């Protein structure tokens, strides 16, 4: 098997494991559920029980959508407070904002897998170069 085939198989395996981790193993939903629970606890702490905080799904992104009553000041402060919840990248109220690019969590997981695969390939290459260099050192 040549190097290109091994490289392609490694990339395919990395993408496959990323999709498996995100989908059937439920890590994406677990992240969303944990962030929604923390958001609910934070809203309860600030006595904003009529405000709901849910992750945007279809596709699952790191965008938290808030719904409920509140004046202008409360809305601005809740957005600021909710943006500190771990796993949340953007917070907005019900109305969708046009023009903003949202990266689905699956794509984030796939990109992270590819970055990890690339780092592993670079480290393996550097270790192989070191091993080859040490092999030639015995002759000098």
ZADREN-640558 format. One line per field, with one value per residue: x, y, z of N, C-alpha, C in turn; residue in three letters; residue number from 1. Coordinates in nm, 2 decimals, always signed. Last residue first. Example, Ala and Ser with C-alpha at 12.3 -4.5 7.8 and 13.67 -1.06 7.14 Angstrom:
// residues 2
n_X +1.28  +1.32
n_Y -0.22  -0.57
n_Z +0.71  +0.78
ca_X +1.37  +1.23
ca_Y -0.11  -0.45
ca_Z +0.71  +0.78
c_X +1.29  +1.32
c_Y +0.00  -0.33
c_Z +0.79  +0.78
tilo SER  ALA
palum 2  1
***
This chain:
// residues 140
n_X +2.97  +2.79  +2.60  +2.43  +2.23  +2.04  +1.97  +1.81  +1.60  +1.49  +1.42  +1.22  +1.03  +0.96  +0.84  +0.63  +0.48  +0.42  +0.25  +0.04  -0.06  -0.15  -0.35  -0.53  -0.61  -0.74  -0.94  -1.09  -1.17  -1.34  -1.54  -1.64  -1.73  -1.93  -2.10  -2.19  -2.19  -2.12  -2.28  -2.25  -2.50  -2.71  -2.96  -3.07  -3.40  -3.54  -3.49  -3.16  -2.84  -2.50  -2.23  -2.10  -2.09  -1.93  -2.01  -2.14  -2.11  -2.34  -2.52  -2.45  -2.52  -2.80  -2.88  -2.83  -3.02  -3.26  -3.26  -3.28  -3.53  -3.72  -3.88  -4.00  -3.85  -3.57  -3.25  -3.03  -2.69  -2.49  -2.33  -2.56  -2.71  -2.90  -3.07  -3.08  -2.95  -3.03  -3.23  -3.38  -3.65  -3.78  -3.91  -3.73  -3.51  -3.35  -3.09  -3.11  -3.24  -3.03  -2.85  -3.00  -3.01  -2.74  -2.69  -2.86  -2.74  -2.50  -2.58  -2.70  -2.48  -2.32  -2.49  -2.51  -2.24  -2.22  -2.34  -2.28  -2.40  -2.25  -1.99  -1.86  -1.90  -1.76  -1.50  -1.46  -1.46  -1.24  -1.04  -1.07  -1.00  -0.73  -0.63  -0.68  -0.50  -0.25  -0.25  -0.24  +0.01  +0.19  +0.06  +0.09
n_Y +0.80  +0.59  +0.65  +0.84  +0.71  +0.68  +0.94  +0.99  +0.82  +0.93  +1.19  +1.12  +1.01  +1.24  +1.39  +1.22  +1.23  +1.50  +1.51  +1.34  +1.48  +1.71  +1.59  +1.50  +1.74  +1.85  +1.67  +1.71  +1.97  +1.93  +1.78  +1.96  +2.16  +2.01  +1.97  +2.23  +2.46  +2.80  +3.06  +3.39  +3.63  +3.71  +3.79  +3.65  +3.57  +3.65  +3.57  +3.67  +3.51  +3.44  +3.22  +3.01  +2.81  +2.66  +2.80  +3.13  +3.39  +3.46  +3.52  +3.78  +3.92  +3.85  +3.98  +4.25  +4.29  +4.24  +4.44  +4.67  +4.63  +4.38  +4.07  +3.73  +3.50  +3.33  +3.28  +3.05  +3.01  +2.84  +2.64  +2.41  +2.17  +2.29  +2.21  +2.42  +2.64  +2.58  +2.80  +2.94  +3.15  +3.34  +3.32  +3.35  +3.51  +3.52  +3.45  +3.18  +3.11  +3.16  +2.96  +2.73  +2.75  +2.73  +2.47  +2.34  +2.41  +2.28  +2.01  +1.99  +2.04  +1.82  +1.61  +1.64  +1.58  +1.31  +1.08  +0.87  +0.94  +1.23  +1.28  +1.03  +0.99  +1.21  +1.14  +0.89  +0.99  +1.15  +0.96  +0.79  +0.96  +1.01  +0.74  +0.70  +0.89  +0.78  +0.53  +0.63  +0.76  +0.54  +0.22  -0.12
n_Z +1.13  +1.14  +1.32  +1.20  +1.06  +1.26  +1.32  +1.09  +1.13  +1.35  +1.26  +1.07  +1.24  +1.39  +1.18  +1.11  +1.35  +1.36  +1.13  +1.20  +1.42  +1.29  +1.13  +1.33  +1.44  +1.22  +1.19  +1.43  +1.39  +1.17  +1.29  +1.48  +1.31  +1.18  +1.40  +1.46  +1.19  +1.20  +1.06  +0.96  +0.92  +0.76  +1.00  +1.30  +1.40  +1.71  +1.99  +2.07  +2.11  +2.14  +2.06  +2.18  +2.46  +2.62  +2.94  +2.94  +2.86  +2.74  +2.94  +3.00  +2.76  +2.75  +2.98  +2.91  +2.70  +2.83  +3.03  +2.87  +2.74  +2.92  +2.86  +2.80  +2.56  +2.45  +2.30  +2.18  +2.12  +1.91  +1.81  +1.64  +1.47  +1.18  +1.41  +1.70  +1.93  +2.27  +2.48  +2.74  +2.83  +3.10  +3.33  +3.54  +3.64  +3.87  +3.85  +3.89  +3.65  +3.47  +3.56  +3.50  +3.22  +3.16  +3.24  +3.06  +2.81  +2.84  +2.85  +2.60  +2.42  +2.49  +2.42  +2.14  +2.08  +2.17  +2.07  +1.91  +1.67  +1.63  +1.72  +1.68  +1.41  +1.30  +1.39  +1.26  +0.99  +0.99  +1.04  +0.82  +0.61  +0.68  +0.66  +0.38  +0.28  +0.37  +0.24  -0.02  -0.02  +0.02  -0.09  +0.00
ca_X +3.06  +2.90  +2.69  +2.53  +2.35  +2.09  +2.05  +1.94  +1.69  +1.53  +1.52  +1.35  +1.10  +1.02  +0.96  +0.73  +0.53  +0.50  +0.38  +0.12  -0.01  -0.05  -0.24  -0.47  -0.54  -0.62  -0.84  -1.03  -1.08  -1.22  -1.46  -1.58  -1.63  -1.82  -2.05  -2.10  -2.25  -2.06  -2.28  -2.22  -2.40  -2.57  -2.92  -2.99  -3.27  -3.53  -3.57  -3.30  -2.93  -2.63  -2.32  -2.02  -2.17  -1.98  -1.92  -2.17  -2.01  -2.22  -2.53  -2.43  -2.39  -2.71  -2.89  -2.75  -2.87  -3.22  -3.26  -3.16  -3.41  -3.70  -3.77  -4.02  -3.93  -3.71  -3.33  -3.15  -2.80  -2.57  -2.30  -2.45  -2.67  -2.80  -3.10  -3.06  -3.00  -2.93  -3.21  -3.25  -3.60  -3.70  -4.00  -3.79  -3.57  -3.50  -3.12  -3.04  -3.31  -3.15  -2.82  -2.96  -3.14  -2.81  -2.62  -2.88  -2.88  -2.50  -2.51  -2.78  -2.60  -2.27  -2.45  -2.63  -2.30  -2.14  -2.42  -2.23  -2.46  -2.39  -2.09  -1.85  -1.95  -1.91  -1.56  -1.47  -1.56  -1.37  -1.06  -1.10  -1.14  -0.83  -0.63  -0.75  -0.64  -0.29  -0.25  -0.36  -0.11  +0.17  +0.15  +0.00
ca_Y +0.91  +0.58  +0.55  +0.89  +0.75  +0.56  +0.86  +1.07  +0.80  +0.80  +1.17  +1.19  +0.92  +1.12  +1.44  +1.25  +1.10  +1.44  +1.59  +1.31  +1.35  +1.72  +1.66  +1.40  +1.64  +1.92  +1.68  +1.58  +1.94  +2.02  +1.72  +1.83  +2.19  +2.06  +1.86  +2.16  +2.35  +2.67  +2.98  +3.25  +3.57  +3.75  +3.74  +3.75  +3.53  +3.69  +3.48  +3.66  +3.60  +3.44  +3.34  +3.10  +2.90  +2.59  +2.72  +2.99  +3.33  +3.44  +3.39  +3.68  +3.92  +3.81  +3.84  +4.19  +4.31  +4.16  +4.30  +4.65  +4.65  +4.51  +4.14  +3.88  +3.54  +3.37  +3.32  +3.14  +3.00  +2.96  +2.69  +2.51  +2.20  +2.20  +2.21  +2.29  +2.63  +2.58  +2.67  +2.94  +3.02  +3.34  +3.32  +3.22  +3.53  +3.52  +3.59  +3.25  +3.09  +3.24  +3.10  +2.76  +2.75  +2.86  +2.58  +2.33  +2.45  +2.43  +2.07  +1.97  +2.13  +1.95  +1.62  +1.66  +1.71  +1.42  +1.18  +0.86  +0.83  +1.18  +1.38  +1.10  +0.90  +1.20  +1.27  +0.90  +0.89  +1.21  +1.07  +0.74  +0.91  +1.12  +0.81  +0.61  +0.90  +0.91  +0.54  +0.55  +0.83  +0.65  +0.34  +0.00
ca_Z +1.14  +1.04  +1.36  +1.29  +0.98  +1.19  +1.42  +1.12  +1.01  +1.36  +1.37  +1.03  +1.14  +1.46  +1.25  +1.01  +1.30  +1.46  +1.14  +1.09  +1.44  +1.40  +1.07  +1.24  +1.52  +1.28  +1.08  +1.40  +1.50  +1.15  +1.18  +1.53  +1.41  +1.11  +1.33  +1.56  +1.27  +1.17  +1.17  +0.92  +1.01  +0.72  +0.87  +1.24  +1.34  +1.57  +1.89  +2.10  +2.05  +2.21  +2.03  +2.10  +2.39  +2.51  +2.86  +2.97  +2.95  +2.65  +2.87  +3.10  +2.81  +2.64  +2.97  +3.02  +2.68  +2.72  +3.07  +2.95  +2.66  +2.86  +2.91  +2.82  +2.68  +2.43  +2.42  +2.14  +2.22  +1.92  +1.94  +1.65  +1.60  +1.25  +1.27  +1.64  +1.80  +2.17  +2.41  +2.67  +2.80  +2.98  +3.21  +3.51  +3.51  +3.88  +3.83  +3.99  +3.78  +3.46  +3.57  +3.64  +3.30  +3.13  +3.30  +3.20  +2.84  +2.83  +2.96  +2.72  +2.42  +2.51  +2.56  +2.23  +2.05  +2.24  +2.14  +2.05  +1.75  +1.61  +1.73  +1.81  +1.51  +1.28  +1.43  +1.41  +1.04  +0.96  +1.13  +0.96  +0.62  +0.68  +0.78  +0.48  +0.25  +0.41  +0.38  +0.02  -0.05  +0.12  -0.09  +0.00
c_X +3.12  +3.00  +2.81  +2.63  +2.46  +2.22  +2.11  +2.03  +1.82  +1.63  +1.57  +1.45  +1.22  +1.09  +1.03  +0.86  +0.64  +0.56  +0.47  +0.26  +0.08  +0.02  -0.12  -0.34  -0.47  -0.54  -0.72  -0.92  -1.01  -1.12  -1.33  -1.49  -1.56  -1.70  -1.92  -2.04  -2.14  -2.13  -2.22  -2.21  -2.38  -2.46  -2.77  -2.94  -3.20  -3.39  -3.55  -3.37  -3.07  -2.72  -2.45  -2.10  -2.08  -2.07  -1.99  -2.08  -2.03  -2.11  -2.41  -2.43  -2.36  -2.57  -2.80  -2.76  -2.79  -3.07  -3.21  -3.15  -3.28  -3.56  -3.76  -3.89  -3.93  -3.77  -3.47  -3.23  -2.91  -2.68  -2.38  -2.43  -2.55  -2.77  -3.02  -3.11  -2.97  -3.00  -3.10  -3.23  -3.47  -3.65  -3.92  -3.87  -3.63  -3.56  -3.28  -3.07  -3.25  -3.24  -2.94  -2.92  -3.10  -2.94  -2.69  -2.81  -2.91  -2.64  -2.51  -2.71  -2.68  -2.39  -2.40  -2.60  -2.42  -2.19  -2.34  -2.29  -2.40  -2.43  -2.23  -1.97  -1.96  -1.97  -1.71  -1.53  -1.58  -1.48  -1.19  -1.12  -1.17  -0.97  -0.72  -0.74  -0.72  -0.44  -0.30  -0.37  -0.24  +0.05  +0.11  +0.09
c_Y +0.92  +0.69  +0.54  +0.78  +0.80  +0.59  +0.74  +1.00  +0.87  +0.77  +1.03  +1.17  +0.99  +1.03  +1.32  +1.30  +1.12  +1.31  +1.54  +1.39  +1.31  +1.59  +1.68  +1.47  +1.54  +1.82  +1.75  +1.59  +1.80  +1.99  +1.80  +1.77  +2.06  +2.10  +1.90  +2.04  +2.28  +2.56  +2.84  +3.17  +3.43  +3.68  +3.79  +3.70  +3.65  +3.64  +3.52  +3.59  +3.58  +3.55  +3.32  +3.23  +3.00  +2.68  +2.65  +2.90  +3.18  +3.38  +3.36  +3.54  +3.81  +3.81  +3.78  +4.04  +4.24  +4.17  +4.21  +4.50  +4.62  +4.52  +4.28  +3.94  +3.69  +3.40  +3.36  +3.16  +3.10  +2.93  +2.82  +2.56  +2.29  +2.26  +2.31  +2.30  +2.49  +2.57  +2.69  +2.80  +3.03  +3.20  +3.32  +3.21  +3.40  +3.56  +3.62  +3.40  +3.17  +3.23  +3.19  +2.90  +2.78  +2.86  +2.72  +2.44  +2.44  +2.48  +2.22  +2.03  +2.11  +2.05  +1.76  +1.68  +1.74  +1.56  +1.29  +0.98  +0.82  +1.07  +1.33  +1.20  +0.96  +1.10  +1.26  +1.03  +0.89  +1.12  +1.14  +0.85  +0.85  +1.07  +0.93  +0.68  +0.82  +0.93  +0.67  +0.55  +0.76  +0.73  +0.44  +0.12
c_Z +1.27  +1.05  +1.26  +1.32  +1.07  +1.12  +1.36  +1.22  +1.03  +1.24  +1.37  +1.14  +1.09  +1.36  +1.32  +1.08  +1.20  +1.42  +1.24  +1.09  +1.32  +1.42  +1.17  +1.17  +1.44  +1.37  +1.13  +1.29  +1.48  +1.27  +1.16  +1.42  +1.46  +1.20  +1.25  +1.49  +1.35  +1.25  +1.13  +1.05  +0.96  +0.80  +0.84  +1.10  +1.28  +1.52  +1.74  +1.98  +2.09  +2.14  +2.10  +2.08  +2.31  +2.42  +2.74  +2.88  +2.98  +2.73  +2.78  +3.03  +2.91  +2.68  +2.86  +3.01  +2.78  +2.69  +2.95  +2.99  +2.75  +2.79  +2.85  +2.88  +2.69  +2.56  +2.37  +2.27  +2.19  +2.02  +1.97  +1.79  +1.59  +1.39  +1.19  +1.49  +1.74  +2.03  +2.30  +2.61  +2.72  +2.96  +3.09  +3.39  +3.46  +3.75  +3.83  +3.98  +3.89  +3.59  +3.56  +3.66  +3.45  +3.21  +3.28  +3.28  +2.99  +2.86  +2.96  +2.84  +2.55  +2.51  +2.59  +2.37  +2.13  +2.20  +2.21  +2.14  +1.89  +1.70  +1.72  +1.82  +1.64  +1.38  +1.41  +1.46  +1.19  +1.01  +1.11  +1.05  +0.76  +0.69  +0.79  +0.62  +0.35  +0.39  +0.44  +0.17  +0.00  +0.10  +0.01  +0.00
tilo UNK  UNK  UNK  UNK  UNK  UNK  UNK  UNK  UNK  UNK  UNK  UNK  UNK  UNK  UNK  UNK  UNK  UNK  UNK  UNK  UNK  UNK  UNK  UNK  UNK  UNK  UNK  UNK  UNK  UNK  UNK  UNK  UNK  UNK  UNK  UNK  UNK  UNK  UNK  UNK  UNK  UNK  UNK  UNK  UNK  UNK  UNK  UNK  UNK  UNK  UNK  UNK  UNK  UNK  UNK  UNK  UNK  UNK  UNK  UNK  UNK  UNK  UNK  UNK  UNK  UNK  UNK  UNK  UNK  UNK  UNK  UNK  UNK  UNK  UNK  UNK  UNK  UNK  UNK  UNK  UNK  UNK  UNK  UNK  UNK  UNK  UNK  UNK  UNK  UNK  UNK  UNK  UNK  UNK  UNK  UNK  UNK  UNK  UNK  UNK  UNK  UNK  UNK  UNK  UNK  UNK  UNK  UNK  UNK  UNK  UNK  UNK  UNK  UNK  UNK  UNK  UNK  UNK  UNK  UNK  UNK  UNK  UNK  UNK  UNK  UNK  UNK  UNK  UNK  UNK  UNK  UNK  UNK  UNK  UNK  UNK  UNK  UNK  UNK  UNK
palum 140  139  138  137  136  135  134  133  132  131  130  129  128  127  126  125  124  123  122  121  120  119  118  117  116  115  114  113  112  111  110  109  108  107  106  105  104  103  102  101  100  99  98  97  96  95  94  93  92  91  90  89  88  87  86  85  84  83  82  81  80  79  78  77  76  75  74  73  72  71  70  69  68  67  66  65  64  63  62  61  60  59  58  57  56  55  54  53  52  51  50  49  48  47  46  45  44  43  42  41  40  39  38  37  36  35  34  33  32  31  30  29  28  27  26  25  24  23  22  21  20  19  18  17  16  15  14  13  12  11  10  9  8  7  6  5  4  3  2  1
***
